[in-house]
């Protein structure tokens, strides 16, 4: 799978649970549904996969199960980030050994290192693999942003640090990244609701939560934007926008798991503590949105 572009619609997969354990059969079923939906790639063990609350053994079980179930049909970008550099190094090496096609590396959360610390953190991760690394900048969760200058330094030192999932909510950031690196950086939207505006200024796709539920529809939206048919993409965006917002009424992935259970895509709405089930008000709002779709 090396050299296959990591662009288009890439699903940030939920992790199905059953009675406190990873539901591997449910995970395989979900992979098949995603492939049927025409998805361009899969991310197991990102934030949507509840990576902070699974054990290392479960983490690797999920990645290995997805790699096997995909069978090389689309790239698998394994979440392997941590706020501990040593842990991120170990997870990256293990994901590489498990056959992941690329690595998703989130900025360290809670520690709040400066940009020098970030550069060193991602450098040590990059030295564990020769497969593409997708940097993941999400200041709302991590408290820090991966600076554009830091991305430039990493890109110049490591040829495989070639992508960034941008979830800072700013079109300006996409402009800044593209202005600094042009085609040398692949930018992926980290927010479904910002996919169209991000792609209008040069982003190449999305790592999507909504595509867990509607892979075909999100893929069509992204394909329209990639073809510069922004009138068509905007029309699709407006139809899906209420869902994009409703999926984040409460902490991700609580709403999307509820919606997927409603649709029969997973067997349970179960999430790991400290997350908890969707509130009554959240269920009412989300059900109303789902009925319109």
Rosetta silent file (secondary structure, phi, psi, omega in degrees, C-alpha in Angstrom):
SEQUENCE: XXXXXXXXXXXXXXXXXXXXXXXXXXXXXXXXXXXXXXXXXXXXXXXXXXXXXXXXXXXXXXXXXXXXXXXXXXXXXXXXXXXXXXXXXXXXXXXXXXXXXXXXXXXXXXXXXXXXXXXXXXXXXXXXXXXXXXXXXXXXXXXXXXXXXXXXXXXXXXXXXXXXXXXXXXXXXXXXXXXXXXXXXXXXXXXXXXXXXXXXXXXXXXXXXXXXXXXXXXXXXXXXXXXXXXXXXXXXXXXXXXXXXXXXXXXXXXXXXXXXXXXXXXXXXXXXXXXXXXXXXXXXXXXXXXXXX
SCORE:     score description
SCORE:     0.000 S_00000001
   1 L     0.000   -5.154  179.618    0.000    0.000    0.000 S_00000001
   2 L   -57.585  147.071  178.089    3.033    2.274    0.103 S_00000001
   3 L    75.482    1.897  174.497    2.834    5.355   -2.155 S_00000001
   4 L   -80.221  131.977 -175.255   -0.971    5.297   -2.241 S_00000001
   5 L   -65.452  139.637  176.680   -2.251    8.832   -1.617 S_00000001
   6 L   -98.873   75.990 -177.091   -3.856    9.538    1.737 S_00000001
   7 L  -137.473  176.291  177.947   -6.528   11.870    0.399 S_00000001
   8 E    86.776 -140.741 -177.994  -10.280   11.965   -0.079 S_00000001
   9 E  -103.991  114.076 -177.703  -12.658   10.671    2.585 S_00000001
  10 E  -119.466  124.208 -174.305  -10.932    8.845    5.411 S_00000001
  11 E   -87.901  126.124  169.814  -13.047    7.583    8.298 S_00000001
  12 E   -81.283   96.255 -167.055  -11.972    8.144   11.894 S_00000001
  13 L   -69.764  140.945  165.993  -13.406    4.823   13.026 S_00000001
  14 L   -74.300  159.636  172.969  -15.379    4.217   16.191 S_00000001
  15 L  -108.463  110.762  178.154  -14.396    1.182   18.242 S_00000001
  16 L   -67.800  135.382  175.842  -17.402   -1.081   18.885 S_00000001
  17 E  -118.184  153.690  174.496  -17.551   -2.427   22.440 S_00000001
  18 E  -143.230  113.522  178.635  -19.588   -5.249   23.932 S_00000001
  19 L    53.825   43.090  174.505  -19.826   -5.746   27.691 S_00000001
  20 L    88.690   -3.550 -177.458  -16.596   -3.911   28.323 S_00000001
  21 E  -119.395  157.456  173.805  -14.555   -5.591   25.598 S_00000001
  22 E   -64.192  129.357  178.728  -13.633   -4.715   22.016 S_00000001
  23 L   -90.284   88.956 -174.440  -16.233   -6.231   19.695 S_00000001
  24 H   -66.884  -35.734  176.842  -13.881   -7.585   17.029 S_00000001
  25 H   -64.888  -41.484  177.332  -16.685   -9.157   14.988 S_00000001
  26 H   -64.413  -35.338  178.336  -18.512   -5.840   15.038 S_00000001
  27 H   -65.893  -42.490  177.912  -15.305   -4.075   14.002 S_00000001
  28 H   -63.848  -40.150  177.547  -14.878   -6.382   11.008 S_00000001
  29 H   -62.158  -40.068  179.856  -18.506   -5.774   10.025 S_00000001
  30 H   -66.064  -40.798  177.091  -17.919   -2.044   10.233 S_00000001
  31 H   -58.981  -45.070 -179.992  -14.836   -2.271    7.983 S_00000001
  32 H   -61.079  -40.854  178.572  -16.887   -4.124    5.365 S_00000001
  33 H   -64.059  -39.048  178.456  -19.612   -1.473    5.495 S_00000001
  34 H   -65.493  -42.780  178.710  -17.009    1.256    5.043 S_00000001
  35 H   -64.077  -41.188  176.947  -15.473   -0.486    2.040 S_00000001
  36 H   -62.703  -31.496 -179.514  -18.914   -0.925    0.471 S_00000001
  37 L   -78.004   -1.164  175.162  -19.485    2.792    1.036 S_00000001
  38 L    79.332   28.962 -177.888  -16.494    3.663   -1.139 S_00000001
  39 L   -69.812  154.022 -176.814  -14.302    5.120    1.575 S_00000001
  40 L   -97.651  -10.349 -179.873  -10.712    6.130    0.696 S_00000001
  41 E  -179.828  164.596 -177.816   -9.042    5.163    3.976 S_00000001
  42 E  -133.583  140.185  175.725   -9.589    4.200    7.602 S_00000001
  43 E  -117.465   98.852  169.301   -8.180    5.483   10.882 S_00000001
  44 L   -82.942  147.768  173.713   -8.462    3.003   13.751 S_00000001
  45 L    66.137   34.838  163.754   -7.498    4.165   17.240 S_00000001
  46 L   -87.353 -167.591  178.415   -7.850    7.892   16.783 S_00000001
  47 H   -60.581  -39.621  179.049   -9.758    9.979   19.318 S_00000001
  48 H   -62.927  -26.884  176.934  -13.051    8.785   17.785 S_00000001
  49 H   -83.092    4.608  178.193  -11.847    5.228   18.460 S_00000001
  50 L    63.600   38.973 -179.226  -11.496    6.079   22.173 S_00000001
  51 H   -57.264  -30.758 -179.330   -7.750    5.523   22.148 S_00000001
  52 H   -66.517  -17.899 -173.486   -7.235    7.230   25.550 S_00000001
  53 H  -119.124   15.054  171.983   -9.244    4.544   27.366 S_00000001
  54 L  -103.894  154.758  175.124   -8.143    1.292   25.733 S_00000001
  55 L   -74.221  165.771  176.902   -5.210   -0.793   26.931 S_00000001
  56 H   -60.224  -36.772  179.657   -2.111   -1.178   24.769 S_00000001
  57 H   -65.750  -44.073  177.637   -3.218   -4.736   24.005 S_00000001
  58 H   -64.725  -40.936  178.956   -6.667   -3.552   22.891 S_00000001
  59 H   -53.350  -49.884 -178.023   -5.070   -0.731   20.899 S_00000001
  60 H   -73.985  -30.594  176.153   -3.033   -3.178   18.850 S_00000001
  61 H   -61.448  -43.588  179.784   -5.919   -5.659   18.612 S_00000001
  62 H   -64.591  -47.837 -178.974   -8.037   -2.987   16.934 S_00000001
  63 H   -61.290  -47.440 -178.913   -5.293   -1.934   14.509 S_00000001
  64 H   -62.360  -39.874  179.364   -4.425   -5.533   13.584 S_00000001
  65 H   -63.742  -42.787 -179.609   -8.107   -6.431   13.101 S_00000001
  66 H   -67.839  -44.129  178.370   -8.681   -3.468   10.794 S_00000001
  67 H   -57.061  -45.703 -179.532   -5.516   -4.124    8.774 S_00000001
  68 H   -65.689  -44.340 -176.948   -6.560   -7.749    8.268 S_00000001
  69 H   -67.936  -33.331  179.566  -10.190   -6.909    7.445 S_00000001
  70 H   -69.437  -37.206  177.283   -9.195   -4.204    4.941 S_00000001
  71 L    59.366   32.229  176.727   -6.935   -6.627    3.086 S_00000001
  72 L    81.231    3.938 -176.176   -5.024   -3.870    1.325 S_00000001
  73 L   -71.581  -35.395  176.055   -8.103   -2.367   -0.342 S_00000001
  74 L  -140.271  160.328  178.217   -7.599    1.085    1.213 S_00000001
  75 E   -67.182  144.301  173.407   -4.855    2.618    3.382 S_00000001
  76 E  -110.745  117.690  179.851   -5.027    2.100    7.148 S_00000001
  77 E  -104.277  104.732 -172.516   -3.729    5.092    9.118 S_00000001
  78 E   -83.384  126.733  170.813   -3.148    3.868   12.657 S_00000001
  79 E   -66.210  125.850 -177.995   -3.607    6.244   15.558 S_00000001
  80 L  -143.119   23.159 -177.352   -0.417    5.985   17.602 S_00000001
  81 L   -84.379  164.504  177.595   -0.187    9.318   19.398 S_00000001
  82 L  -165.567  161.034  171.546    0.304   10.002   23.080 S_00000001
  83 L   -84.471   -2.408  172.340    1.287   12.798   25.426 S_00000001
  84 L  -105.460  119.213 -178.444    4.214   10.552   26.373 S_00000001
  85 H   -60.515  -41.357  179.418    6.896   10.523   23.696 S_00000001
  86 H   -60.902  -42.751  179.697    8.113    7.080   24.755 S_00000001
  87 H   -65.326  -41.971  179.152    4.597    5.665   24.521 S_00000001
  88 H   -63.623  -39.219  176.016    4.052    7.260   21.097 S_00000001
  89 H   -60.457  -47.190 -177.616    7.341    5.789   19.866 S_00000001
  90 H   -64.713  -44.077 -179.969    6.363    2.317   21.070 S_00000001
  91 H   -65.141  -37.236  177.897    2.855    2.491   19.598 S_00000001
  92 H   -63.570  -46.149  179.784    4.249    3.718   16.276 S_00000001
  93 H   -62.657  -39.848 -179.529    6.726    0.860   16.081 S_00000001
  94 H   -71.075  -37.785  177.715    4.031   -1.679   16.942 S_00000001
  95 H   -65.533  -40.098  175.709    1.557   -0.213   14.434 S_00000001
  96 H   -58.373  -48.276 -178.683    4.257   -0.370   11.744 S_00000001
  97 H   -64.258  -29.097 -179.260    4.892   -4.030   12.592 S_00000001
  98 L   -79.119   -6.217  175.400    1.143   -4.740   12.470 S_00000001
  99 L   100.392   11.851  176.728    1.007   -3.581    8.857 S_00000001
 100 L   -61.604  143.523 -178.610   -0.449   -0.071    9.147 S_00000001
 101 L   -83.288  -21.581 -178.848    0.109    1.953    5.982 S_00000001
 102 E  -159.567  170.299 -176.540    0.580    5.244    7.842 S_00000001
 103 E  -124.338  134.640  171.906    0.605    6.738   11.336 S_00000001
 104 E  -100.851  120.974 -174.847   -1.625    9.430   12.857 S_00000001
 105 E  -121.835  105.236 -178.075    0.357   11.336   15.504 S_00000001
 106 E   -78.062  152.183  173.650   -1.573   13.801   17.658 S_00000001
 107 L   -61.283  144.220  179.259    0.072   16.719   19.433 S_00000001
 108 L   -60.823  128.335 -179.577    0.863   15.876   23.071 S_00000001
 109 L   -95.038  151.395  177.710   -2.118   16.791   25.235 S_00000001
 110 L    73.729  -45.978 -177.564   -2.007   18.241   28.767 S_00000001
 111 L   -62.122  -36.161 -178.940    1.824   18.553   28.876 S_00000001
 112 L    56.146   56.673  175.550    1.740   21.677   26.638 S_00000001
 113 L   -67.609  159.708  173.721    5.333   21.514   25.308 S_00000001
 114 L   -79.740 -176.709 -174.162    6.721   24.465   23.372 S_00000001
 115 H   -67.442  -30.206  175.080    7.460   24.227   19.646 S_00000001
 116 H   -64.684  -43.213  177.668   10.968   22.874   20.266 S_00000001
 117 H   -63.020  -39.180  177.816    9.463   20.105   22.382 S_00000001
 118 H   -63.536  -44.637  179.312    6.913   19.375   19.671 S_00000001
 119 H   -59.040  -45.022 -179.905    9.619   19.153   17.021 S_00000001
 120 H   -66.480  -39.704  178.972   11.618   16.714   19.133 S_00000001
 121 H   -59.224  -52.243 -177.326    8.493   14.681   19.972 S_00000001
 122 H   -71.404  -28.189  176.045    7.483   14.212   16.340 S_00000001
 123 H   -62.998  -44.180 -179.518   11.100   13.635   15.280 S_00000001
 124 H   -66.252  -34.914  175.124   11.371   10.676   17.620 S_00000001
 125 H   -65.827  -45.240 -177.649    8.079    9.280   16.264 S_00000001
 126 H   -60.242  -28.673 -178.178    9.283    9.765   12.675 S_00000001
 127 L   -80.169   -1.499  177.817   12.392    7.736   13.422 S_00000001
 128 L   -92.782   -8.732 -174.031   10.288    4.677   14.296 S_00000001
 129 L  -156.472  155.919  172.424    8.875    4.206   10.773 S_00000001
 130 L  -107.047    7.623  179.893    9.413    5.053    7.125 S_00000001
 131 L   -88.028  158.061 -175.629    5.674    5.112    6.425 S_00000001
 132 E   -55.335  140.053  175.987    3.743    8.360    6.015 S_00000001
 133 E  -112.550  129.237  175.414    3.044   10.294    9.188 S_00000001
 134 E  -102.676  107.846  173.656   -0.077   12.407    9.519 S_00000001
 135 E   -66.476  150.234 -177.232    0.476   15.130   12.104 S_00000001
 136 E  -131.768  106.396 -179.796   -2.691   15.932   14.050 S_00000001
 137 E  -103.293  114.825 -179.030   -3.181   19.480   15.288 S_00000001
 138 L  -143.195   80.700 -173.932   -6.248   19.937   17.508 S_00000001
 139 H   -57.731  -30.540 -177.743   -5.719   22.803   19.962 S_00000001
 140 H   -64.244  -29.265  178.858   -9.147   22.451   21.583 S_00000001
 141 H   -97.121  -30.862 -172.362   -8.179   19.032   22.977 S_00000001
 142 H   -99.772  -18.833 -178.948   -4.423   19.444   23.338 S_00000001
 143 L    80.763   -2.766  178.817   -4.112   23.040   24.482 S_00000001
 144 L  -140.753  158.422  176.554   -1.381   23.682   21.876 S_00000001
 145 L  -115.125  141.743  173.923   -1.133   24.074   18.114 S_00000001
 146 L   -76.639  110.251 -175.263    1.541   22.546   15.920 S_00000001
 147 L   -61.931  148.893  178.882    3.126   25.711   14.527 S_00000001
 148 H   -58.958  -41.578  178.683    3.462   26.158   10.792 S_00000001
 149 H   -61.906  -35.854  178.207    7.221   26.685   11.207 S_00000001
 150 H   -67.114  -40.452  176.244    7.409   23.408   13.132 S_00000001
 151 H   -61.316  -42.882  179.382    5.585   21.595   10.328 S_00000001
 152 H   -61.323  -44.783  179.410    8.044   23.100    7.831 S_00000001
 153 H   -62.065  -43.387  179.943   11.047   21.955    9.916 S_00000001
 154 H   -65.945  -41.601 -178.496    9.653   18.428   10.257 S_00000001
 155 H   -64.616  -36.710 -178.782    8.825   18.238    6.556 S_00000001
 156 H   -73.094  -28.440 -178.658   12.329   19.345    5.576 S_00000001
 157 H   -89.466  -33.915 -174.965   14.000   16.770    7.847 S_00000001
 158 L  -125.455  110.401 -177.235   11.657   13.806    7.324 S_00000001
 159 L   -61.975  -26.668 -176.713   10.275   13.155    3.839 S_00000001
 160 L   -88.760   -3.248  169.669    7.549   10.916    5.241 S_00000001
 161 E   -85.079   84.790 -162.372    6.121   13.613    7.541 S_00000001
 162 E  -124.029    0.454 -176.155    3.945   14.602    4.650 S_00000001
 163 E  -138.754  156.333  171.427    0.390   15.115    5.930 S_00000001
 164 E  -143.540  131.803  170.703   -1.470   17.063    8.588 S_00000001
 165 E   -89.538  113.880 -173.043   -4.952   16.636    9.987 S_00000001
 166 E  -102.529  110.138 -176.295   -5.976   20.204   10.693 S_00000001
 167 L  -126.241   36.086  177.707   -8.643   20.525   13.389 S_00000001
 168 L   -92.897   -2.188  176.156   -8.085   24.045   14.635 S_00000001
 169 L    76.533   18.133 -173.802  -11.210   25.375   12.941 S_00000001
 170 L  -125.695  120.085  173.079   -9.352   27.961   10.864 S_00000001
 171 H   -64.269  -32.332  178.113   -9.313   28.324    7.085 S_00000001
 172 H   -55.949  -38.210 -179.019   -6.368   30.683    7.604 S_00000001
 173 H   -62.279  -39.984  178.053   -4.289   27.753    8.872 S_00000001
 174 H   -62.768  -44.260  176.734   -4.846   25.865    5.627 S_00000001
 175 H   -58.527  -43.885 -178.273   -3.741   28.971    3.702 S_00000001
 176 H   -64.609  -44.463 -179.857   -0.660   29.305    5.919 S_00000001
 177 H   -64.349  -44.427 -179.965    0.324   25.651    5.538 S_00000001
 178 H   -70.272  -34.807  176.853   -0.174   25.698    1.779 S_00000001
 179 H   -64.636  -35.441 -178.436    1.586   29.047    1.505 S_00000001
 180 H   -80.935  -35.694 -170.157    4.602   27.640    3.331 S_00000001
 181 H  -124.668  -14.612  179.563    4.748   24.177    1.753 S_00000001
 182 H    56.127 -132.629 -178.833    2.429   24.084   -1.261 S_00000001
 183 H   -73.649   -3.743  178.810    2.060   20.588   -2.669 S_00000001
 184 H   -76.992   -6.728  176.179    4.719   19.307   -0.249 S_00000001
 185 L  -130.434  132.984  173.375    2.049   18.992    2.456 S_00000001
 186 E   -95.332  120.979  179.425   -1.282   17.166    2.243 S_00000001
 187 E  -103.932  128.778  177.419   -3.858   18.916    4.433 S_00000001
 188 E  -118.295  131.166  177.303   -6.872   16.960    5.659 S_00000001
 189 E   -65.419  138.818  174.974   -9.782   18.616    7.416 S_00000001
 190 L  -100.986    6.390 -179.319  -10.363   17.378   10.951 S_00000001
 191 L  -132.602  122.693  179.571  -13.911   18.763   11.047 S_00000001
 192 H   -56.897  -39.078 -175.280  -16.737   17.539    8.826 S_00000001
 193 H   -71.327  -13.145 -179.268  -18.417   20.933    8.895 S_00000001
 194 H  -110.417    6.768 -176.956  -15.260   22.619    7.530 S_00000001
 195 H   -58.364  -49.702 -176.727  -14.402   20.154    4.777 S_00000001
 196 H   -64.726  -49.610  177.592  -15.783   22.259    1.921 S_00000001
 197 H   -62.874  -36.513  177.515  -14.232   25.581    3.009 S_00000001
 198 H   -63.949  -44.058 -178.758  -10.901   23.873    3.734 S_00000001
 199 H   -68.822  -25.492  178.901  -10.873   22.179    0.329 S_00000001
 200 H   -67.122  -20.068  178.331  -11.716   25.481   -1.353 S_00000001
 201 L  -114.974   15.978  168.909   -8.291   26.785   -0.277 S_00000001
 202 L   123.280   -6.853  176.059   -6.285   23.642   -0.955 S_00000001
 203 L   -64.227  154.016 -173.450   -7.053   20.844    1.514 S_00000001
 204 L  -109.916   10.599  178.889   -7.174   17.402   -0.095 S_00000001
 205 E   157.327 -160.628 -175.225   -9.862   15.660    1.947 S_00000001
 206 E  -145.441  142.942  163.332  -11.174   14.939    5.420 S_00000001
 207 E   -98.658  106.651 -160.558  -10.647   12.562    8.292 S_00000001
 208 E  -106.580  141.366  168.822  -14.334   12.244    9.026 S_00000001
 209 L   -87.552  -42.710 -176.256  -16.544   11.247   11.935 S_00000001
 210 H   -61.444  -27.833 -178.492  -19.780   11.479    9.942 S_00000001
 211 H   -71.044  -11.784  167.893  -18.552    8.936    7.392 S_00000001
 212 H   -57.187  -38.949 -176.429  -18.834    6.240   10.073 S_00000001
 213 L   -91.575  -43.044 -173.991  -22.567    6.618    9.510 S_00000001
 214 L  -129.768   68.180 -177.222  -22.768    7.862    5.903 S_00000001
 215 H   -61.630  -40.210 -176.196  -19.574    6.889    4.050 S_00000001
 216 H   -68.081  -41.596 -177.351  -21.080    7.122    0.576 S_00000001
 217 H   -68.582  -43.794  178.360  -22.649   10.537    1.115 S_00000001
 218 H   -65.527  -38.865  178.042  -19.542   12.110    2.654 S_00000001
 219 H   -60.908  -40.592  178.824  -17.418   10.579   -0.113 S_00000001
 220 H   -63.841  -40.995  178.032  -19.639   12.165   -2.764 S_00000001
 221 H   -59.885  -48.035 -177.326  -19.295   15.560   -1.108 S_00000001
 222 H   -66.065  -40.102  178.562  -15.498   15.286   -1.008 S_00000001
 223 H   -62.986  -39.032  178.291  -15.284   14.050   -4.593 S_00000001
 224 H   -63.077  -44.794  179.327  -17.358   17.037   -5.767 S_00000001
 225 H   -65.028  -39.912  179.895  -15.054   19.456   -3.933 S_00000001
 226 H   -64.422  -27.442  178.422  -11.951   17.680   -5.287 S_00000001
 227 L   -88.675    9.155 -178.997  -13.351   18.134   -8.794 S_00000001
 228 L    63.455   22.224  173.784  -13.766   21.886   -8.098 S_00000001
 229 L   -95.202   74.469 -173.882  -17.551   21.562   -8.315 S_00000001
 230 H   -76.068  -18.495  173.275  -18.118   23.662   -5.230 S_00000001
 231 H   -66.471  -45.436  177.689  -21.713   24.441   -6.135 S_00000001
 232 H   -66.923  -43.172 -179.643  -22.517   20.723   -5.931 S_00000001
 233 H   -62.659  -40.524 -179.685  -20.341   20.273   -2.852 S_00000001
 234 H   -65.665  -37.492  177.327  -22.028   23.184   -1.078 S_00000001
 235 H   -62.669  -44.836  177.663  -25.463   21.724   -1.799 S_00000001
 236 H   -64.757  -40.752  179.349  -24.417   18.390   -0.289 S_00000001
 237 H   -58.664  -44.832 -177.824  -22.805   20.201    2.636 S_00000001
 238 H   -64.617  -34.376  177.929  -26.028   22.040    3.470 S_00000001
 239 H   -67.697  -39.693 -175.529  -27.970   18.781    3.486 S_00000001
 240 H   -89.899  -14.157 -174.447  -25.469   17.096    5.803 S_00000001
 241 H   -54.896  -42.414  177.707  -24.610   20.125    7.951 S_00000001
 242 H   -58.639  -34.710  176.606  -27.286   19.450   10.625 S_00000001
 243 H   -70.050  -43.728  179.246  -25.768   15.988   11.103 S_00000001
 244 H   -53.941  -41.859 -178.860  -22.216   17.373   11.227 S_00000001
 245 H   -75.304  -41.067 -176.856  -23.271   19.646   14.092 S_00000001
 246 H   -64.971  -29.549 -179.378  -25.469   17.105   15.897 S_00000001
 247 L   -69.772   -7.650  178.118  -22.632   14.578   16.053 S_00000001
 248 L  -124.304   21.836  173.961  -20.803   16.993   18.352 S_00000001
 249 L   -64.161  -32.048  176.694  -23.657   18.067   20.608 S_00000001
 250 L  -132.856  168.710 -171.375  -22.013   15.880   23.252 S_00000001
 251 L   -55.064  131.870  174.399  -18.465   14.476   23.457 S_00000001
 252 L   -65.457  136.425    8.938  -17.331   12.476   20.436 S_00000001
 253 L  -103.218   26.601 -176.522  -17.921    9.547   19.806 S_00000001
 254 H   -56.714  -52.999 -178.883  -21.034    9.350   22.020 S_00000001
 255 H   -64.079  -41.308 -177.009  -23.475   10.812   19.435 S_00000001
 256 H   -68.537  -33.380  176.393  -22.076    8.972   16.413 S_00000001
 257 H   -66.229  -38.838  176.252  -22.199    5.642   18.253 S_00000001
 258 H   -61.055  -46.848 -178.873  -25.842    6.298   19.116 S_00000001
 259 H   -63.930  -40.265 -179.652  -26.603    7.115   15.462 S_00000001
 260 H   -68.306  -35.951  176.130  -24.738    4.062   14.194 S_00000001
 261 H   -65.771  -40.553  177.002  -26.590    1.802   16.622 S_00000001
 262 H   -59.047  -35.964 -177.646  -29.873    3.293   15.403 S_00000001
 263 L   -86.328   -1.673  179.188  -28.813    2.429   11.856 S_00000001
 264 L    77.708   18.321 -178.120  -27.809   -1.126   12.779 S_00000001
 265 L   -85.963  -26.409  174.675  -24.136   -0.553   11.993 S_00000001
 266 L  -134.491  158.300 -172.056  -22.870   -1.471   15.475 S_00000001
 267 L   -86.845   -7.397 -175.286  -24.394   -3.655   18.144 S_00000001
 268 L  -155.366  153.382  172.984  -24.144   -1.284   21.086 S_00000001
 269 L   -90.037    7.277 -170.781  -23.882    2.399   21.999 S_00000001
 270 L   -57.610  132.355  173.357  -21.323    1.458   24.662 S_00000001
 271 L  -127.150  164.278 -179.172  -18.499    3.915   25.363 S_00000001
 272 L   -90.457  137.551  173.372  -15.671    3.830   27.885 S_00000001
 273 L   -59.943  142.677   15.954  -15.761    5.918   31.056 S_00000001
 274 L   -85.544    3.653  171.795  -15.380    8.818   31.666 S_00000001
 275 L   -68.832  156.036  179.392  -17.637    9.134   28.599 S_00000001
 276 L  -141.460  171.447 -173.641  -21.255    8.228   29.232 S_00000001
 277 L   -63.748  157.776 -179.199  -24.389    7.522   27.221 S_00000001
 278 L   -61.799  137.737 -179.301  -26.131   10.221   25.223 S_00000001
 279 L   -69.128  164.360  178.135  -28.526   12.360   27.242 S_00000001
 280 H   -59.932  -42.148  178.998  -32.279   12.328   26.633 S_00000001
 281 H   -64.818  -40.311  177.934  -32.075   15.799   25.087 S_00000001
 282 H   -64.260  -41.082  178.377  -29.203   14.670   22.861 S_00000001
 283 H   -62.626  -42.058 -179.230  -31.139   11.591   21.730 S_00000001
 284 H   -63.074  -47.098 -179.110  -34.161   13.715   20.855 S_00000001
 285 H   -64.280  -45.822 -177.091  -32.124   16.207   18.825 S_00000001
 286 H   -67.259  -40.284  177.740  -30.105   13.564   17.023 S_00000001
 287 H   -61.737  -37.950  177.817  -33.159   11.440   16.201 S_00000001
 288 H   -62.236  -43.549  178.911  -34.837   14.479   14.669 S_00000001
 289 H   -65.599  -43.083 -178.510  -31.803   15.080   12.448 S_00000001
 290 H   -62.613  -37.285  179.161  -31.542   11.410   11.478 S_00000001
 291 H   -63.183  -34.102  179.487  -35.190   11.324   10.399 S_00000001
 292 H   -70.741  -18.188 -179.466  -34.557   14.184    7.971 S_00000001
 293 L   -96.954    0.000    0.000  -31.801   12.120    6.344 S_00000001
